[in-house]
Amino acid sequence: MDRSLQTAFPHVYCELDFTNPLELSVATILSAQCTDVRVNLTTPALFRRYRTAEDYAGADRTELEEMIRSTGFYRNKANSIMGLGQALVERFDGEVPNNLSDLVSLPGFGRKTANVVLGNAFGVPGITVDTHFGRLAARWKWTDETDPVKIEHAVGELIERKNWTDLSHRVIFHGRRVCHSRKPACGVCVLAADCPSYGLGPVEKAEAAKLVKGPETDHLLALAGM
């Protein structure tokens, strides 16, 4: 299934826009309960206004909240972002650390956020168990675990460590583009032959093809013989 996903999505990437570890950290905090598209519309102005951990630590709360309001839960997110800035200044000389234990000690960081930053900003392999990853790991019977940390460890035992970050992207891409929660595009899915849940969605190719989303649509449909 991993090899099939590599064929389906040969070029994967973090769909949050960033240029350094601090920007990715902030963007990932903002992405909670929010689409990456909305976050990417919000962060250009934010990143121009706040460039360093010191900037976030000393931010005017009202201004910061207004800038991130559209991402939802903006008060809690402002708390996390300001707290992150303060912690980085006080404990890490204003720099985002590059190891899991330090990252998960920061405000706004859980293992999911830490693995996003490790994998995409530092090149350290990590499995990101977001909503899509957890849902598909269950749908594909990769594990019976439901706790994100246990899912991370269980899937990590199935896949080579060096592939963890790209695997995370591919599963998330597949969840967003093909294997939707309510109506997966089973009839044009590259995993059809191996998926224990095949048939949850329409299996007729023409109907399933209408459900595929994203920039890889033509490539995915070509793989399905369309």
KETORLO-174928 format. One record per residue (C-alpha): y, z, x. Coordinates in steps of 0.5 Angstrom, whole numbers, padded with zeros to 4 digits, always signed. Example, Ala and Ser with C-alpha at 12.3 -4.5 7.8 and 13.67 -1.06 7.14 Angstrom:
BEGIN
-0009+0016+0025 -0002+0014+0027 
//
This chain:
BEGIN
+0000+0000+0000 +0005+0001+0006 +0003-0005+0009 +0005-0009+0002 +0011-0005+0002 +0013-0008+0008 +0012-0015+0006 +0016-0013+0000 +0022-0010+0004 +0022-0012+0011 +0029-0010+0012 +0030-0003+0009 +0036+0001+0010 +0040+0007+0008 +0044+0005+0002 +0050+0010+0003 +0055+0007+0007 +0057+0011+0013 +0059+0010+0021 +0057+0017+0024 +0053+0023+0022 +0059+0027+0019 +0060+0021+0014 +0053+0021+0012 +0052+0028+0011 +0058+0028+0006 +0056+0022+0003 +0049+0025+0002 +0052+0031-0001 +0056+0027-0006 +0050+0023-0008 +0046+0029-0012 +0046+0027-0019 +0050+0021-0017 +0048+0013-0016 +0049+0011-0009 +0054+0005-0012 +0059+0011-0014 +0058+0015-0008 +0060+0008-0004 +0066+0007-0008 +0069+0014-0007 +0068+0015+0000 +0072+0010+0003 +0078+0013+0001 +0075+0020+0003 +0073+0018+0010 +0080+0016+0011 +0083+0022+0009 +0078+0027+0012 +0075+0025+0019 +0073+0031+0022 +0069+0037+0021 +0076+0041+0022 +0079+0036+0016 +0074+0038+0011 +0074+0046+0013 +0082+0046+0012 +0082+0041+0006 +0086+0043+0000 +0081+0044-0005 +0085+0041-0011 +0086+0035-0007 +0078+0034-0005 +0076+0036-0012 +0080+0030-0015 +0078+0025-0009 +0070+0026-0011 +0071+0028-0018 +0068+0021-0020 +0061+0023-0017 +0060+0029-0022 +0059+0036-0021 +0065+0036-0016 +0067+0043-0016 +0060+0045-0013 +0060+0039-0008 +0067+0041-0006 +0064+0048-0004 +0059+0045+0000 +0063+0040+0003 +0068+0045+0005 +0063+0050+0007 +0059+0045+0011 +0066+0043+0015 +0067+0051+0016 +0060+0052+0019 +0060+0046+0023 +0067+0048+0027 +0064+0055+0027 +0057+0054+0030 +0056+0047+0032 +0063+0045+0036 +0065+0041+0030 +0059+0036+0031 +0053+0035+0026 +0046+0038+0029 +0040+0033+0030 +0035+0038+0029 +0032+0040+0022 +0032+0048+0023 +0040+0047+0024 +0041+0042+0019 +0038+0046+0013 +0042+0052+0015 +0048+0048+0013 +0052+0049+0006 +0050+0043+0002 +0043+0041+0006 +0036+0042+0004 +0030+0038+0007 +0032+0032+0003 +0039+0032+0006 +0037+0034+0013 +0031+0028+0013 +0036+0023+0011 +0041+0025+0016 +0036+0026+0021 +0032+0019+0020 +0039+0015+0019 +0044+0018+0023 +0040+0020+0029 +0033+0016+0029 +0029+0022+0028 +0023+0020+0023 +0023+0024+0017 +0021+0023+0009 +0026+0024+0004 +0023+0026-0002 +0028+0024-0008 +0027+0023-0015 +0024+0016-0014 +0019+0018-0008 +0017+0024-0012 +0015+0020-0018 +0012+0014-0014 +0008+0019-0010 +0005+0022-0016 +0004+0015-0020 +0000+0012-0014 -0004+0019-0013 -0002+0020-0006 -0002+0027-0008 -0002+0032-0013 +0003+0036-0011 +0009+0037-0015 +0014+0041-0010 +0018+0036-0006 +0017+0040+0001 +0009+0040+0000 +0010+0032-0002 +0013+0031+0004 +0008+0034+0008 +0002+0031+0004 +0005+0024+0005 +0006+0025+0012 -0001+0026+0014 -0002+0019+0011 +0003+0015+0015 +0004+0015+0022 +0010+0019+0024 +0014+0014+0027 +0014+0010+0020 +0017+0016+0016 +0024+0014+0015 +0022+0007+0013 +0017+0009+0009 +0022+0013+0005 +0027+0007+0004 +0021+0003+0002 +0019+0007-0003 +0026+0009-0006 +0027+0001-0006 +0021+0000-0010 +0023+0005-0015 +0030+0003-0016 +0028-0005-0016 +0021-0005-0019 +0017+0001-0021 +0022+0004-0026 +0021+0010-0029 +0020+0008-0036 +0018+0001-0036 +0015-0001-0029 +0015-0009-0027 +0007-0008-0026 +0006-0016-0027 +0010-0018-0021 +0009-0012-0017 +0006-0013-0010 +0002-0006-0011 -0002-0009-0017 -0009-0009-0014 -0008-0002-0011 -0004+0002-0016 -0008+0007-0020 -0003+0006-0025 -0003-0001-0026 -0001-0003-0033 +0004+0002-0035 +0009-0003-0036 +0008-0010-0038 +0003-0014-0034 +0005-0021-0036 +0009-0024-0031 +0015-0027-0035 +0016-0021-0038 +0015-0017-0032 +0020-0021-0028 +0026-0019-0033 +0025-0012-0030 +0026-0013-0023 +0033-0011-0020 +0036-0012-0014 +0038-0017-0008 +0031-0018-0006 +0029-0020-0013 +0028-0028-0011 +0023-0025-0005 +0019-0021-0010 +0018-0026-0015 +0016-0031-0010 +0011-0026-0007 +0008-0026-0014 +0008-0033-0015 +0014-0034-0019 
//
